[in-house]
Amino acid sequence: MFVIPQAQRDASTRRLRRRPGEGWRDHLAGWLFCLPAVALVVLFLLIPIALAAWVSVSNYGGIGSPLEAGVHWIGFANYKALLTEPGLSQQQFGESIRNTFYYVLFVVPIQTFLALFLAVVVSRKRLFARSFFRTAYYFPSITSSVAIAVMFSFLFSGTGTINAVLGFIGVHGPNWFTDPSGLIQDLLAAFGVHNGPAVLVNHGLLGNSWWSWLAGPSVAMSALIILAIWTTSGTFMLIFLPALYNISAEVEEAAQIDGASAWRQFWKITVPLVRPTMFLVLTLGLIGTWQVFESVWIITAGMPAGTTLTPAFLSYETSFSDQEWGQGAAIAFLLFGLIIAVVLLQRWWLWSRESANDRRTRRELRKAAVR
């Protein structure tokens, strides 16, 4: 039996019984190590956010410093112009929210399940050339976003490759980036519905009628949706891979012995076990899609007819092109609040579903115990 010497035990006891304040050197060393990172966060994050918040409630005109004596507090006039006062500013803000809503609605679910499907495929040990497929799927994610946007602008142009392929099979492709029509309204038009009911046309939200809100993503926005799904699925595939590797092989073998099909194994075993990772992927997807900027700026600049306008691009245009710096900052903060609300809502929804599944499992166990 190993016995600790008495002298060593006494030294350990003295260290544990140090007087308060004796560990200040350790705390000081820790703070000194953290000081560079804290300074960078304060200098390049917290201070700019505070200045942007001041700009959003001031009459700053973009010349000089926002802290100069000539810059005055104007209250929440910039926010009122976007949310409550009818006009061009409110209409454009409403259009940007509508466009991004459909962008998020299509991109986030498709990219999440496509990423999970790709991760399941490339995680199979029997797949030939797994490394090649992982690299191929991930390659669009590490390629320059500017280069990919330029490539897509050529692919989806009126005489581009996509329309050439569609023409080869007898389909007349649209002018993708110049067609402002909504997909839902195009579908209704195919069934003879060209105008909405008066209750939808005469009423609306944020300067846009409900008929406009229900138009769906435009043809131009649908091309941007395809671009986003293609470039982000590979990244989220890599996030799913470690979660799939953590699933015990015994669980899959037990399901196979019980006769579960591959589809049933996917929905009843794989999806529940990767739910924490799926929450991360959904959160990152929601934040990224609501902040979309590069593809809009390079390919469409918010056109045609404002159907690809997004809050991030509208904030940029309002500030740097229209020189409405306060209103541009207000758009940015409204977007920030919207992202926080959507992420919290998504977290609550996933938590409530998980809690419901847990309650259902407990009920089944109690029933089995009674039998």
C-alpha positions as CSV (number, residue, x, y, z in Angstrom):
1,M,0.0,0.0,0.0
2,F,1.3,3.4,-1.0
3,V,1.6,5.9,1.9
4,I,2.0,9.6,1.4
5,P,4.9,11.0,3.6
6,Q,3.8,13.2,6.5
7,A,5.9,16.2,5.3
8,Q,4.1,16.1,1.9
9,R,0.7,15.9,3.5
10,D,1.5,18.9,5.7
11,A,2.7,20.9,2.7
12,S,-0.5,20.1,0.8
13,T,-2.6,21.1,3.8
14,R,-0.8,24.4,4.0
15,R,-1.5,25.1,0.3
16,L,-5.2,24.4,0.8
17,R,-5.3,26.6,3.8
18,R,-3.9,29.7,2.2
19,R,-5.2,33.0,3.5
20,P,-7.6,35.0,1.3
21,G,-5.7,37.1,-1.2
22,E,-2.7,34.9,-1.4
23,G,-3.7,33.7,-4.9
24,W,-3.8,37.2,-6.4
25,R,-0.7,36.5,-8.5
26,D,-2.4,33.5,-10.2
27,H,-5.5,35.7,-10.9
28,L,-3.2,38.5,-12.2
29,A,-1.4,36.1,-14.5
30,G,-4.6,34.8,-15.9
31,W,-5.9,38.3,-16.6
32,L,-2.6,39.2,-18.2
33,F,-2.9,36.2,-20.6
34,C,-6.5,37.2,-21.4
35,L,-5.8,40.9,-21.8
36,P,-4.8,40.9,-25.5
37,A,-8.0,39.0,-26.5
38,V,-10.2,41.2,-24.3
39,A,-8.6,44.3,-25.7
40,L,-9.3,43.2,-29.3
41,V,-12.9,42.3,-28.5
42,V,-13.4,45.7,-26.8
43,L,-11.6,47.7,-29.5
44,F,-13.0,46.0,-32.6
45,L,-16.4,44.7,-31.4
46,L,-17.9,46.4,-28.4
47,I,-16.8,50.0,-29.2
48,P,-18.0,49.8,-32.9
49,I,-21.4,48.3,-31.7
50,A,-21.8,51.2,-29.2
51,L,-21.0,53.8,-31.9
52,A,-23.4,52.1,-34.4
53,A,-26.1,52.2,-31.7
54,W,-25.5,55.9,-31.2
55,V,-25.5,56.5,-35.0
56,S,-28.9,54.8,-35.2
57,V,-30.5,57.3,-32.8
58,S,-28.6,60.4,-34.0
59,N,-28.5,62.7,-37.1
60,Y,-25.0,61.6,-38.1
61,G,-24.4,62.4,-41.8
62,G,-21.4,60.3,-42.5
63,I,-18.8,63.1,-42.3
64,G,-16.3,63.2,-39.5
65,S,-16.8,61.4,-36.2
66,P,-20.2,60.5,-34.8
67,L,-19.0,61.9,-31.5
68,E,-18.6,65.4,-32.8
69,A,-20.5,68.3,-31.3
70,G,-22.8,68.7,-34.3
71,V,-24.2,65.2,-34.0
72,H,-27.4,65.3,-31.9
73,W,-29.9,62.8,-30.5
74,I,-33.0,62.4,-32.6
75,G,-34.7,59.6,-30.7
76,F,-36.1,56.6,-32.5
77,A,-37.0,58.5,-35.7
78,N,-35.0,56.1,-37.9
79,Y,-36.7,53.1,-36.4
80,K,-40.1,54.7,-36.8
81,A,-39.4,55.4,-40.5
82,L,-38.8,51.7,-41.0
83,L,-41.5,50.2,-38.9
84,T,-44.5,52.6,-38.5
85,E,-44.3,55.4,-41.0
86,P,-45.5,54.6,-44.6
87,G,-43.0,55.4,-47.2
88,L,-40.3,54.2,-49.4
89,S,-38.0,53.3,-46.5
90,Q,-40.7,51.1,-44.9
91,Q,-41.6,49.5,-48.2
92,Q,-38.0,48.5,-49.0
93,F,-37.4,47.2,-45.4
94,G,-40.6,45.1,-45.7
95,E,-39.4,43.8,-49.1
96,S,-36.1,42.8,-47.7
97,I,-37.7,40.9,-44.8
98,R,-40.1,39.2,-47.1
99,N,-37.3,38.1,-49.5
100,T,-35.0,36.9,-46.8
101,F,-37.9,35.0,-45.1
102,Y,-38.4,32.9,-48.2
103,Y,-34.6,32.6,-48.6
104,V,-34.3,31.2,-45.0
105,L,-37.5,29.0,-45.4
106,F,-36.0,27.2,-48.4
107,V,-32.2,27.2,-47.6
108,V,-32.1,26.2,-44.0
109,P,-34.2,22.9,-44.1
110,I,-32.7,21.8,-47.4
111,Q,-29.1,22.5,-46.6
112,T,-29.5,20.8,-43.2
113,F,-31.0,17.6,-44.4
114,L,-28.8,17.5,-47.5
115,A,-25.7,17.9,-45.2
116,L,-26.9,15.1,-42.9
117,F,-27.6,12.9,-45.9
118,L,-24.2,13.5,-47.4
119,A,-22.5,12.9,-44.0
120,V,-24.4,9.5,-43.7
121,V,-23.2,8.6,-47.2
122,V,-19.5,9.5,-46.8
123,S,-19.4,7.9,-43.4
124,R,-20.0,4.5,-44.7
125,K,-16.9,2.3,-44.5
126,R,-17.9,0.4,-47.7
127,L,-18.0,3.6,-49.8
128,F,-15.2,3.6,-52.4
129,A,-13.0,6.7,-52.4
130,R,-14.6,8.3,-49.4
131,S,-11.9,10.9,-49.1
132,F,-12.5,12.1,-52.6
133,F,-16.2,12.5,-52.1
134,R,-15.6,14.4,-48.8
135,T,-13.3,16.8,-50.5
136,A,-15.6,17.2,-53.5
137,Y,-18.6,18.0,-51.3
138,Y,-16.6,20.4,-49.2
139,F,-14.7,22.1,-52.0
140,P,-17.5,24.7,-52.8
141,S,-17.4,25.9,-49.1
142,I,-13.7,26.8,-49.3
143,T,-13.8,28.4,-52.7
144,S,-14.0,32.2,-52.9
145,S,-17.6,33.4,-52.6
146,V,-16.9,36.0,-55.2
147,A,-15.6,33.5,-57.7
148,I,-18.6,31.2,-57.1
149,A,-21.1,34.1,-57.4
150,V,-19.5,35.2,-60.7
151,M,-19.7,31.6,-61.9
152,F,-23.4,31.3,-61.0
153,S,-24.1,34.6,-62.8
154,F,-22.8,33.0,-66.0
155,L,-24.5,29.6,-65.4
156,F,-27.9,31.2,-64.8
157,S,-27.8,34.0,-67.4
158,G,-30.4,34.0,-70.1
159,T,-28.0,32.2,-72.5
160,G,-26.1,30.3,-69.8
161,T,-25.5,26.6,-69.2
162,I,-28.6,26.0,-67.1
163,N,-31.0,27.3,-69.8
164,A,-29.0,25.4,-72.5
165,V,-29.5,22.2,-70.5
166,L,-33.2,23.0,-70.0
167,G,-33.6,23.7,-73.8
168,F,-32.0,20.3,-74.6
169,I,-34.8,18.6,-72.8
170,G,-37.5,20.9,-74.3
171,V,-38.0,23.4,-71.5
172,H,-37.7,27.1,-72.1
173,G,-35.7,28.5,-69.2
174,P,-36.4,31.9,-67.7
175,N,-34.2,34.9,-67.6
176,W,-33.2,34.0,-64.0
177,F,-31.7,37.3,-62.7
178,T,-34.2,39.6,-64.5
179,D,-37.4,37.8,-63.6
180,P,-39.2,39.4,-60.6
181,S,-42.2,37.1,-60.6
182,G,-42.8,35.0,-57.4
183,L,-42.9,31.2,-57.7
184,I,-46.1,30.8,-55.8
185,Q,-47.9,33.4,-57.9
186,D,-46.5,31.8,-61.1
187,L,-48.0,28.5,-59.9
188,L,-51.3,30.1,-59.2
189,A,-51.2,31.8,-62.6
190,A,-50.8,28.4,-64.2
191,F,-54.2,27.5,-62.7
192,G,-55.8,30.8,-63.9
193,V,-55.4,32.9,-60.7
194,H,-53.7,36.1,-61.8
195,N,-55.0,38.6,-59.2
196,G,-55.4,38.2,-55.4
197,P,-58.6,38.8,-53.4
198,A,-59.2,42.3,-52.2
199,V,-58.5,41.4,-48.5
200,L,-55.0,40.4,-49.5
201,V,-54.4,43.2,-52.0
202,N,-55.7,46.1,-49.9
203,H,-54.1,45.1,-46.6
204,G,-50.5,44.3,-45.7
205,L,-47.5,44.7,-43.4
206,L,-44.5,47.0,-43.6
207,G,-45.7,48.8,-46.7
208,N,-46.3,45.6,-48.7
209,S,-49.7,43.9,-49.4
210,W,-50.4,40.4,-48.1
211,W,-50.6,39.3,-51.7
212,S,-47.1,40.5,-52.2
213,W,-46.0,38.7,-49.0
214,L,-47.5,35.5,-50.3
215,A,-45.9,35.8,-53.8
216,G,-43.1,33.4,-52.8
217,P,-39.4,33.8,-53.7
218,S,-38.8,35.3,-57.1
219,V,-37.1,33.4,-59.9
220,A,-34.0,35.5,-59.3
221,M,-34.0,34.6,-55.6
222,S,-34.5,30.9,-56.4
223,A,-31.1,31.0,-58.2
224,L,-29.5,32.5,-55.0
225,I,-31.2,29.8,-53.0
226,I,-29.6,27.1,-55.1
227,L,-26.2,28.9,-54.8
228,A,-26.5,29.0,-50.9
229,I,-27.5,25.3,-50.7
230,W,-24.6,24.2,-52.9
231,T,-21.9,26.2,-51.1
232,T,-23.0,25.5,-47.5
233,S,-24.0,21.8,-47.4
234,G,-20.4,20.6,-47.5
235,T,-19.5,22.7,-44.4
236,F,-22.4,21.3,-42.4
237,M,-21.6,17.8,-43.7
238,L,-18.3,18.0,-41.9
239,I,-20.0,19.2,-38.7
240,F,-22.3,16.1,-38.8
241,L,-19.5,13.6,-39.4
242,P,-18.1,13.5,-35.8
243,A,-21.6,13.1,-34.5
244,L,-22.2,10.1,-36.8
245,Y,-18.9,8.6,-35.8
246,N,-20.0,8.8,-32.1
247,I,-23.0,6.6,-32.7
248,S,-22.2,3.2,-31.3
249,A,-21.9,0.4,-33.8
250,E,-23.8,-1.9,-31.4
251,V,-26.9,0.3,-31.7
252,E,-26.9,0.0,-35.5
253,E,-26.3,-3.8,-35.3
254,A,-29.2,-4.2,-32.9
255,A,-31.5,-2.3,-35.2
256,Q,-30.4,-4.5,-38.2
257,I,-31.0,-7.6,-36.1
258,D,-34.5,-6.4,-35.2
259,G,-35.2,-6.0,-39.0
260,A,-35.3,-2.2,-39.1
261,S,-34.9,-0.8,-42.7
262,A,-32.3,1.7,-43.6
263,W,-34.8,4.5,-43.7
264,R,-36.2,3.6,-40.3
265,Q,-32.7,3.4,-38.8
266,F,-32.1,6.9,-40.2
267,W,-35.2,8.5,-38.7
268,K,-35.4,6.5,-35.4
269,I,-31.7,6.2,-34.5
270,T,-29.5,8.6,-36.5
271,V,-31.6,11.7,-36.4
272,P,-32.4,11.5,-32.6
273,L,-28.7,10.8,-31.7
274,V,-27.4,13.8,-33.7
275,R,-30.0,16.2,-32.5
276,P,-27.5,18.4,-30.5
277,T,-25.4,18.7,-33.6
278,M,-28.5,19.5,-35.7
279,F,-29.4,22.3,-33.3
280,L,-25.9,23.8,-33.9
281,V,-26.3,23.4,-37.7
282,L,-29.8,25.0,-37.7
283,T,-28.5,27.9,-35.5
284,L,-25.6,28.6,-37.8
285,G,-27.8,28.2,-40.8
286,L,-30.4,30.7,-39.5
287,I,-27.7,33.3,-38.6
288,G,-25.9,32.9,-41.9
289,T,-29.0,33.1,-44.2
290,W,-30.5,36.1,-42.4
291,Q,-27.1,37.9,-43.0
292,V,-26.8,37.0,-46.7
293,F,-24.9,39.8,-48.5
294,E,-22.1,38.8,-50.9
295,S,-24.2,36.9,-53.5
296,V,-26.8,39.7,-53.6
297,W,-24.2,42.4,-53.9
298,I,-22.3,40.7,-56.7
299,I,-25.0,39.1,-58.8
300,T,-28.3,41.1,-58.5
301,A,-27.7,44.2,-56.3
302,G,-31.2,43.7,-55.0
303,M,-32.8,43.6,-58.4
304,P,-35.0,42.8,-60.2
305,A,-37.7,45.1,-58.7
306,G,-36.3,44.6,-55.2
307,T,-37.1,40.9,-55.2
308,T,-33.6,39.9,-54.0
309,L,-33.1,42.8,-51.6
310,T,-32.0,41.6,-48.1
311,P,-31.7,43.5,-44.8
312,A,-27.9,43.3,-44.8
313,F,-27.6,44.6,-48.4
314,L,-30.3,47.3,-47.7
315,S,-28.3,48.5,-44.7
316,Y,-25.2,48.8,-46.8
317,E,-27.0,50.6,-49.6
318,T,-28.8,53.0,-47.2
319,S,-25.6,53.9,-45.5
320,F,-23.0,54.1,-48.3
321,S,-25.2,54.9,-51.3
322,D,-28.0,57.0,-49.9
323,Q,-25.9,58.5,-47.1
324,E,-28.6,57.7,-44.6
325,W,-26.2,56.4,-41.9
326,G,-28.7,56.5,-39.0
327,Q,-31.3,54.5,-40.9
328,G,-28.7,52.1,-42.2
329,A,-27.5,51.4,-38.6
330,A,-31.2,51.1,-37.5
331,I,-31.7,48.4,-40.1
332,A,-28.6,46.5,-38.8
333,F,-29.9,46.6,-35.3
334,L,-33.4,45.5,-36.3
335,L,-31.8,42.6,-38.2
336,F,-29.8,41.7,-35.1
337,G,-32.9,41.6,-33.0
338,L,-34.8,39.5,-35.6
339,I,-32.0,37.0,-35.7
340,I,-31.9,36.7,-31.9
341,A,-35.7,36.2,-31.8
342,V,-35.6,33.5,-34.6
343,V,-32.8,31.6,-32.9
344,L,-34.6,31.6,-29.5
345,L,-37.8,30.5,-31.2
346,Q,-36.0,27.7,-33.0
347,R,-34.3,26.6,-29.7
348,W,-37.6,26.6,-27.9
349,W,-39.2,24.5,-30.6
350,L,-36.5,21.9,-30.6
351,W,-36.5,21.8,-26.8
352,S,-40.3,21.3,-26.7
353,R,-40.1,18.5,-29.2
354,E,-37.3,16.8,-27.3
355,S,-39.3,17.2,-24.0
356,A,-42.3,15.7,-25.7
357,N,-40.3,12.7,-26.9
358,D,-38.9,12.2,-23.4
359,R,-42.4,12.3,-21.9
360,R,-43.6,9.8,-24.5
361,T,-40.7,7.5,-23.8
362,R,-41.4,7.6,-20.0
363,R,-45.1,6.8,-20.7
364,E,-44.1,3.8,-22.8
365,L,-41.7,2.6,-20.1
366,R,-44.4,2.9,-17.4
367,K,-46.9,0.9,-19.6
368,A,-44.2,-1.8,-20.2
369,A,-43.6,-2.0,-16.4
370,V,-47.3,-2.4,-15.7
371,R,-47.5,-5.3,-18.1
